[in-house]
Amino acid sequence: MSLLMHTLHVELGERGYPIYIGRDLLDEDGPLARHLTGSQFVIVTNETIAPLYLDRLRSALGERDLVTEIILADGEQHKTLTTLNEIFDRVMADRHNRSTTFIALGGGVIGDITGFAAACYQRGVKFIQVPTTLLAQVDSSVGGKTAVNHPQGKNMIGAFYQPQAVLIDINTLHSLPPREFAAGLAEVLKYGLIRDESFYHWLQERMPKLLAREEAALAEAIERSCACKAEVVAADEREGGLRAILNLGHTFGHAIETAQGYGAWLHGEAVAAGMLMAMELSARRGWIAAEEVQTFRALLQSVGLPVVPPADMTSAQFLDLMGRDKKVIDGNLRLVLLRAVGEAVVVDDATGEELAELLAFFLKGA
């Protein structure tokens, strides 16, 4: 029997949608049934997740006129236009019309590429997010950012396209490998740093319980993370202002992912190192205490997350890749820094000297 613990709502008027958090939400009596309109469905998942949850989701759909199951290769390196076309080839071959609903069953890669496919297919069809990784549950499944990668930049080809609903089944986290789980915790920590100091301290105190995957702690961490993101997205759906604070550490992190080849570093790992770099820069500006940087460094290490960029990266490589980032506006590199823990700010005045010193510090293995 499914157990619905919490329901949040992303307030976007007619594009608004619920976020369900609970256990066994993929069962037939779960909230998914409320959103199964029409008779055509496309389930997109990957070869890792399919053996674990595809049958349950398929059973929850019940008898339908047409259900296409698409099982993709696993990994960030497959989040490409080529893979996107594989999805289009299948749904067109099976003759899905614009009443169909796409369902993303998997982590952030599956959610992003399925959402983008839904945004494009016949100029837009419905889709539902069923995230199975912690990172996807607290971040990529909420907010409507959909995309694929390009060799020259992460998430450079995509669209803002909101789902009909997000179903977060906490039980799926028990099958998540430790490295993937740790990567998700990086995004959870981000919410405390950018907007909620009390949540950040809560996370520090309960990190042992979270690492042990205790259900109550996980449910609260996921709910508070999603509530933060839903609030920010409702205020700024298309990242014209406030929503940019959700990118703390991402400009540095995306440079790492692109340089290393997608999938070599997990997104949360790259963001963890990037957040520490952003905090160090914030401290150098006198906005936060150096002790806060060291505390965060120790917290990342306790989780098993990296605290320095890859040893083979150079300052020139960082600056080149950061200069291609989506967050560059009119030639100005925008970074998210911290005025204080719990108070993020977007700046576009970082000097070349400032960045060169910061990168030299970290690339020496600081």
C-alpha positions in Angstrom: 0.0 0.0 0.0 1.4 3.4 -0.9 2.0 5.9 1.9 1.8 9.5 0.8 3.8 11.6 3.4 3.8 15.1 1.9 2.4 17.0 -1.0 3.8 20.3 -2.2 2.7 22.4 -5.1 4.7 24.5 -7.6 2.6 27.6 -8.0 2.7 28.5 -11.7 -0.9 29.2 -12.4 -2.2 26.9 -15.1 1.3 25.3 -15.4 1.4 24.5 -11.7 1.7 20.9 -10.5 2.0 18.8 -7.3 5.1 17.1 -5.9 4.2 13.9 -4.1 6.7 12.5 -1.5 6.1 9.1 0.1 6.7 5.4 0.0 5.5 2.9 -2.7 4.0 5.7 -4.8 4.4 3.5 -7.9 1.7 1.2 -6.7 -1.7 1.1 -8.3 -3.3 2.9 -5.4 -0.7 5.7 -5.5 -1.2 9.3 -6.7 0.0 8.5 -10.2 -3.5 7.5 -11.2 -4.7 11.0 -10.8 -2.6 12.1 -13.7 -3.1 9.3 -16.2 -5.3 11.0 -18.7 -5.7 9.6 -22.2 -4.9 6.2 -23.5 -1.3 6.6 -24.9 1.8 6.6 -22.8 5.6 6.5 -23.3 7.8 5.3 -20.5 11.4 6.4 -20.8 13.9 4.8 -18.5 17.4 3.3 -18.6 19.0 -0.1 -18.4 19.8 0.2 -14.7 16.4 1.4 -13.5 14.2 -0.8 -15.8 14.9 -4.1 -14.0 14.1 -2.5 -10.7 10.9 -0.4 -11.3 9.6 -0.6 -14.8 7.2 -3.5 -14.2 5.7 -1.7 -11.2 5.2 1.4 -13.2 3.8 -0.5 -16.1 1.4 -2.3 -13.8 0.2 1.0 -12.2 -0.8 2.2 -15.7 -3.3 -0.7 -16.0 -4.8 -1.5 -19.4 -4.1 1.2 -22.0 -4.5 1.3 -25.8 -0.8 2.0 -26.3 2.2 2.0 -24.0 5.7 2.3 -25.5 8.6 1.4 -23.2 12.0 3.0 -24.2 15.0 1.7 -22.3 18.1 3.9 -22.9 21.7 3.3 -22.1 22.7 4.6 -18.6 24.9 7.6 -18.0 25.4 11.4 -18.6 27.4 10.6 -21.8 24.2 9.5 -23.4 22.3 12.7 -22.8 22.7 13.8 -26.4 20.7 14.8 -29.5 21.4 11.3 -30.9 19.6 9.7 -27.9 16.8 12.2 -28.2 16.2 11.1 -31.7 16.1 7.5 -30.5 13.0 8.5 -28.5 11.4 10.3 -31.4 12.0 7.4 -33.7 10.2 5.0 -31.3 7.2 7.2 -30.6 6.7 8.1 -34.2 7.0 4.4 -35.3 4.4 3.5 -32.7 2.2 6.4 -33.9 1.7 8.3 -30.7 -0.4 11.4 -31.1 -0.4 14.7 -29.2 -2.7 13.2 -26.5 0.1 10.9 -25.3 1.9 11.3 -22.0 5.6 10.8 -21.5 6.8 9.4 -18.1 10.4 9.8 -17.1 11.4 6.9 -14.8 15.0 7.4 -13.6 17.6 10.0 -12.5 18.4 13.5 -13.8 19.5 12.4 -17.2 16.3 10.5 -17.9 14.2 13.3 -16.5 16.0 16.0 -18.6 15.9 14.2 -21.9 12.4 12.9 -21.5 11.1 16.4 -20.6 12.9 17.9 -23.6 11.4 15.2 -25.8 7.9 15.9 -24.5 8.5 19.6 -25.0 9.4 19.0 -28.7 7.1 16.1 -29.8 4.2 17.5 -31.8 5.1 20.9 -30.2 4.5 19.7 -26.7 2.8 16.7 -24.9 2.2 16.0 -21.3 4.9 14.4 -19.1 5.3 13.1 -15.6 8.5 13.0 -13.6 9.2 9.8 -11.5 12.7 10.5 -10.2 14.6 7.6 -8.7 17.8 9.3 -7.5 18.2 11.8 -4.7 19.7 14.4 -7.0 16.7 14.2 -9.4 14.2 14.1 -6.5 15.4 17.3 -4.9 16.6 19.2 -8.0 16.3 18.3 -11.7 12.7 16.9 -11.6 11.3 20.1 -10.2 11.2 23.4 -12.1 10.8 22.5 -15.8 14.4 22.7 -17.0 14.9 20.1 -19.7 17.9 19.7 -22.0 20.6 17.6 -23.6 24.3 18.2 -23.6 26.6 19.4 -26.3 30.3 18.6 -26.5 31.1 22.2 -25.9 28.7 22.7 -23.0 26.3 21.1 -20.5 22.6 21.5 -21.0 23.1 24.0 -23.8 20.2 22.6 -25.9 16.8 22.5 -24.1 13.6 24.2 -23.1 11.7 25.3 -20.0 8.8 22.8 -19.9 6.9 21.9 -16.7 5.7 18.4 -15.9 2.1 17.5 -14.9 3.4 16.0 -11.6 6.4 14.8 -9.7 6.3 11.5 -7.8 9.1 11.0 -5.3 9.2 7.5 -4.0 11.7 7.4 -1.1 11.9 3.6 -1.4 13.9 4.0 -4.7 16.8 5.5 -2.8 17.5 2.2 -1.1 18.8 0.8 -4.4 20.9 3.9 -5.1 24.7 3.3 -5.1 26.6 5.2 -2.3 28.4 7.5 -4.8 25.1 8.5 -6.5 23.5 9.1 -3.1 26.4 11.3 -2.0 26.1 13.3 -5.2 22.4 14.0 -4.4 23.3 15.3 -1.0 25.4 18.0 -2.6 22.3 19.5 -4.1 20.4 19.1 -0.7 23.2 21.1 1.0 22.9 23.7 -1.7 19.5 24.7 -0.6 20.6 25.4 2.9 23.6 27.5 1.7 21.6 29.7 -0.7 18.3 30.3 1.2 17.9 28.6 4.5 20.6 28.8 7.2 18.5 26.8 9.7 18.1 24.0 7.1 21.9 24.0 6.6 22.5 23.6 10.3 19.8 20.9 10.4 21.7 19.0 7.7 24.9 19.3 9.6 23.3 17.7 12.7 21.5 15.0 10.9 24.1 14.0 8.3 24.8 10.7 10.0 21.1 9.8 9.8 20.9 10.9 6.1 24.0 8.8 5.2 22.3 5.9 6.9 19.2 6.6 4.8 16.8 6.8 7.7 13.4 7.4 6.3 12.2 10.2 8.5 15.3 12.3 7.9 15.3 11.6 4.2 11.6 12.6 3.9 12.2 15.9 5.7 15.4 16.7 3.7 13.6 16.0 0.4 10.5 18.0 1.4 12.5 21.1 2.6 14.7 21.0 -0.6 11.7 20.7 -2.9 9.8 23.4 -1.0 12.8 25.8 -1.5 13.1 25.1 -5.2 9.3 25.3 -5.7 9.3 28.7 -4.0 12.1 30.0 -6.2 10.7 28.6 -9.4 7.3 30.1 -8.6 8.9 33.5 -8.3 11.1 33.2 -11.4 10.2 30.4 -13.7 12.6 31.2 -16.5 15.6 32.3 -14.5 15.3 36.0 -15.2 16.5 36.9 -11.7 16.0 35.0 -8.4 16.2 31.5 -9.9 19.8 32.0 -10.8 20.8 31.4 -7.1 20.0 27.8 -7.6 23.2 27.6 -9.7 25.5 28.0 -6.7 28.7 26.1 -7.7 27.3 25.2 -11.1 29.4 27.4 -13.3 32.6 25.8 -11.9 30.9 22.4 -11.8 29.7 22.4 -15.4 33.3 23.3 -16.5 34.5 20.2 -14.6 31.9 18.0 -16.2 32.6 19.3 -19.7 36.3 19.0 -19.4 36.3 15.5 -17.9 33.8 14.1 -20.3 30.2 13.8 -19.3 29.8 11.0 -16.7 33.4 10.9 -15.5 32.3 13.2 -12.6 28.8 12.9 -11.4 26.9 16.2 -11.5 26.6 16.4 -7.7 30.3 15.7 -7.3 31.2 18.6 -9.7 28.7 20.9 -8.0 30.2 20.0 -4.6 33.7 21.1 -5.6 32.1 24.1 -7.4 30.2 25.2 -4.3 33.4 25.1 -2.2 35.1 27.3 -4.8 32.2 29.7 -4.7 32.4 29.8 -0.9 36.1 30.4 -1.0 35.6 33.4 -3.3 32.9 34.7 -1.1 35.3 34.5 1.9 38.0 36.3 0.0 35.5 39.1 -0.6 34.9 39.3 3.2 31.3 38.2 2.9 31.6 34.9 4.9 34.1 33.8 7.5 37.0 31.5 6.5 35.8 29.1 9.2 32.5 28.6 7.3 34.5 27.5 4.2 36.5 25.0 6.3 33.3 23.7 8.0 31.7 23.1 4.6 34.9 21.4 3.3 34.8 19.0 6.3 31.1 18.4 5.7 31.7 17.5 2.0 34.5 15.2 3.0 32.3 13.4 5.6 29.8 12.7 2.8 32.5 11.5 0.5 32.3 14.3 -2.0 35.3 16.0 -3.7 36.7 19.2 -2.4 39.1 20.1 -5.3 38.7 20.0 -9.1 40.4 17.4 -11.2 44.2 17.6 -11.0 44.6 17.7 -14.8 42.5 20.8 -15.3 44.2 24.2 -15.9 43.1 27.7 -15.2 42.9 28.5 -18.9 40.6 25.5 -19.4 38.4 26.5 -16.6 38.1 30.1 -17.8 37.4 29.0 -21.4 34.6 26.6 -20.4 33.1 29.0 -17.9 33.0 31.6 -20.6 30.8 29.4 -22.7 28.3 28.8 -19.9 24.6 29.6 -20.3 24.9 32.0 -17.4 27.2 34.3 -19.4 25.2 37.4 -20.4 26.6 40.0 -22.8 30.0 38.7 -22.3 29.8 39.0 -18.5 30.3 35.8 -16.4 27.7 35.5 -13.7 28.6 33.6 -10.5 26.5 32.8 -7.5 28.3 33.7 -4.3 27.2 33.9 -0.6 26.8 37.2 1.2 26.2 34.9 4.2 25.2 31.3 4.8 21.6 31.2 3.7 21.9 34.3 1.6 23.0 33.9 -2.0 23.7 36.7 -4.5 24.4 36.7 -8.2 27.4 38.8 -9.3 28.9 39.7 -12.7 31.9 41.6 -11.4 34.5 38.9 -10.8 37.8 40.2 -12.1 40.3 38.1 -14.1 42.8 38.5 -11.3 40.3 37.3 -8.7 39.4 34.2 -10.7 43.0 33.5 -11.6 44.0 33.5 -7.9 41.1 31.4 -6.9 41.8 28.8 -9.6 45.5 28.7 -8.8 44.6 28.0 -5.2 42.3 25.1 -5.9 44.4 23.6 -8.8 47.3 23.3 -6.4 45.1 20.8 -4.4 44.1 23.2 -1.6 
